[in-house]
Amino acid sequence: MGRSVKHERCLPECTLEILIVLSAGHWGGDNTSLFAYMYFSIAQALNFALFGIPMFGVDTCGFNGNSDEELCNRWMQLSAFFPFYR
Protein backbone atom coordinates (compact mmCIF):
# COMPACT_ATOMS: atom_id res chain seq x y z
CA MET A 1 0.00 0.00 0.00
CA GLY A 2 2.77 2.43 0.87
CA ARG A 3 4.41 1.76 -2.48
CA SER A 4 1.33 2.67 -4.51
CA VAL A 5 0.83 5.90 -2.55
CA LYS A 6 4.46 6.84 -3.15
CA HIS A 7 4.06 5.99 -6.84
CA GLU A 8 0.90 8.11 -7.14
CA ARG A 9 2.70 11.08 -5.63
CA CYS A 10 5.65 10.56 -7.98
CA LEU A 11 3.51 10.21 -11.09
CA PRO A 12 2.96 13.95 -11.78
CA GLU A 13 6.67 14.66 -11.22
CA CYS A 14 7.73 11.78 -13.48
CA THR A 15 5.31 12.94 -16.15
CA LEU A 16 6.84 16.42 -16.01
CA GLU A 17 10.33 14.94 -16.46
CA ILE A 18 9.20 12.94 -19.47
CA LEU A 19 7.65 16.01 -21.09
CA ILE A 20 10.84 18.01 -20.59
CA VAL A 21 12.96 15.29 -22.20
CA LEU A 22 10.60 14.91 -25.16
CA SER A 23 10.62 18.64 -25.83
CA ALA A 24 14.37 18.55 -26.58
CA GLY A 25 15.38 18.84 -30.20
CA HIS A 26 18.43 18.19 -32.32
CA TRP A 27 19.82 19.92 -35.36
CA GLY A 28 21.65 17.88 -37.99
CA GLY A 29 24.64 20.24 -38.15
CA ASP A 30 26.23 22.06 -41.05
CA ASN A 31 25.63 19.87 -44.07
CA THR A 32 26.85 20.25 -47.63
CA SER A 33 24.59 20.93 -50.59
CA LEU A 34 24.74 17.42 -52.02
CA PHE A 35 22.13 14.73 -52.59
CA ALA A 36 24.16 12.37 -50.36
CA TYR A 37 23.67 14.67 -47.36
CA MET A 38 19.96 14.89 -48.09
CA TYR A 39 19.70 11.07 -48.09
CA PHE A 40 21.75 10.88 -44.89
CA SER A 41 19.36 13.28 -43.14
CA ILE A 42 16.58 10.67 -43.47
CA ALA A 43 18.64 8.14 -41.51
CA GLN A 44 19.55 10.81 -38.97
CA ALA A 45 15.90 11.71 -38.38
CA LEU A 46 14.86 8.08 -37.96
CA ASN A 47 17.75 7.33 -35.60
CA PHE A 48 17.04 10.31 -33.37
CA ALA A 49 13.37 9.35 -33.24
CA LEU A 50 14.45 5.91 -32.00
CA PHE A 51 16.70 7.59 -29.41
CA GLY A 52 13.67 9.46 -28.07
CA ILE A 53 14.41 12.82 -29.71
CA PRO A 54 11.68 13.22 -32.33
CA MET A 55 12.27 16.98 -32.81
CA PHE A 56 14.94 16.87 -35.52
CA GLY A 57 15.84 19.01 -38.50
CA VAL A 58 18.65 19.91 -40.90
CA ASP A 59 19.67 22.93 -42.94
CA THR A 60 17.29 22.65 -45.87
CA CYS A 61 19.10 23.07 -49.21
CA GLY A 62 22.42 22.63 -47.40
CA PHE A 63 24.72 25.03 -45.58
CA ASN A 64 28.09 24.59 -47.26
CA GLY A 65 28.31 24.91 -51.02
CA ASN A 66 25.83 26.09 -53.60
CA SER A 67 22.59 24.21 -54.13
CA ASP A 68 21.01 23.95 -57.54
CA GLU A 69 17.27 24.33 -58.04
CA GLU A 70 16.54 20.60 -58.32
CA LEU A 71 18.38 19.73 -55.10
CA CYS A 72 16.75 22.55 -53.17
CA ASN A 73 13.27 21.60 -54.40
CA ARG A 74 13.78 17.96 -53.39
CA TRP A 75 15.21 18.96 -50.03
CA MET A 76 12.26 21.23 -49.28
CA GLN A 77 9.88 18.38 -50.14
CA LEU A 78 11.74 16.08 -47.75
CA SER A 79 12.07 18.67 -44.97
CA ALA A 80 8.32 19.17 -44.92
CA PHE A 81 8.18 15.83 -43.07
CA PHE A 82 10.77 16.85 -40.44
CA PRO A 83 9.28 18.42 -37.31
CA PHE A 84 12.07 21.03 -37.19
CA TYR A 85 12.37 22.98 -40.46
CA ARG A 86 15.36 25.26 -40.81
Protein Blocks (a to p, Z undefined) as FASTA:
>chain_A
ZZmmmmmmmmmmmmmmmmmmmmpccdebjadddfklmmmmmmmmmmmmmnopabgcddeh
ijgdcddfklmmmmmmmmmmpcbdZZ
